[in-house]
Amino acid sequence: MKQRPDAMKKRATLAEHPFGTLKNRAGLQHFLMRGLEKCRGEFSLMVLGYNFSRVLTLLGVERLRDYCVQCQEKGTRNLKYA
């Protein structure tokens, strides 16, 4: 940190914002479930919701809808994530 003090600022702008938003949306400072597997699932759902809201903010509902229709018409399917 002493050698690169600007690295912390960059990290804060890139990484801390999404986690702060997730914690704020959850309204809690802890997980509701117990156990690593359940907490992992809970966190995954929070991240999915966050990413989906970012897509809607960046693209807008119309562009996302048009993209989904276009993929359905082409029969495009990303098997890596299916």
ZAMARGU-4260 file (C-alpha; in steps of 0.2 Angstrom, whole numbers, plus 5000, padded with zeros to 4 digits):
<rodrens>
0) 5000/5000/5000 | 5014/5012/5003 | 5022/5009/4986 | 5005/5012/4977 | 4993/5022/4987
5) 4982/5025/4971 | 4978/5006/4971 | 4967/5007/4986 | 4957/5021/4978 | 4955/5011/4962
10) 4950/4996/4972 | 4937/5006/4981 | 4929/5013/4966 | 4928/4996/4957 | 4925/4983/4970
15) 4917/4992/4985 | 4902/5000/4977 | 4894/4983/4971 | 4896/4976/4989 | 4890/4991/4997
20) 4875/4991/4986 | 4871/4973/4990 | 4873/4975/5008 | 4861/4991/5008 | 4848/4981/4998
25) 4849/4967/5009 | 4846/4979/5024 | 4857/4968/5035 | 4875/4966/5039 | 4874/4947/5040
30) 4867/4932/5031 | 4849/4926/5035 | 4854/4908/5033 | 4866/4896/5042 | 4880/4886/5034
35) 4892/4889/5020 | 4881/4882/5006 | 4865/4891/5011 | 4875/4908/5013 | 4883/4905/4996
40) 4865/4903/4988 | 4859/4918/4997 | 4873/4928/4991 | 4871/4922/4973 | 4853/4927/4973
45) 4858/4945/4979 | 4872/4946/4965 | 4860/4940/4952 | 4847/4953/4957 | 4861/4966/4957
50) 4867/4961/4940 | 4850/4961/4933 | 4846/4978/4939 | 4863/4984/4932 | 4858/4977/4915
55) 4841/4986/4915 | 4849/5002/4920 | 4862/5001/4907 | 4852/4994/4892 | 4834/4998/4897
60) 4819/4987/4896 | 4816/4989/4878 | 4834/4984/4872 | 4834/4970/4884 | 4817/4964/4878
65) 4823/4966/4860 | 4839/4956/4863 | 4829/4942/4871 | 4817/4941/4857 | 4831/4941/4844
70) 4840/4927/4853 | 4824/4917/4854 | 4821/4919/4835 | 4839/4914/4831 | 4838/4899/4842
75) 4853/4906/4851 | 4858/4897/4867 | 4873/4899/4877 | 4876/4881/4883 | 4890/4887/4894
80) 4878/4895/4906 | 4862/4885/4902
</rodrens>
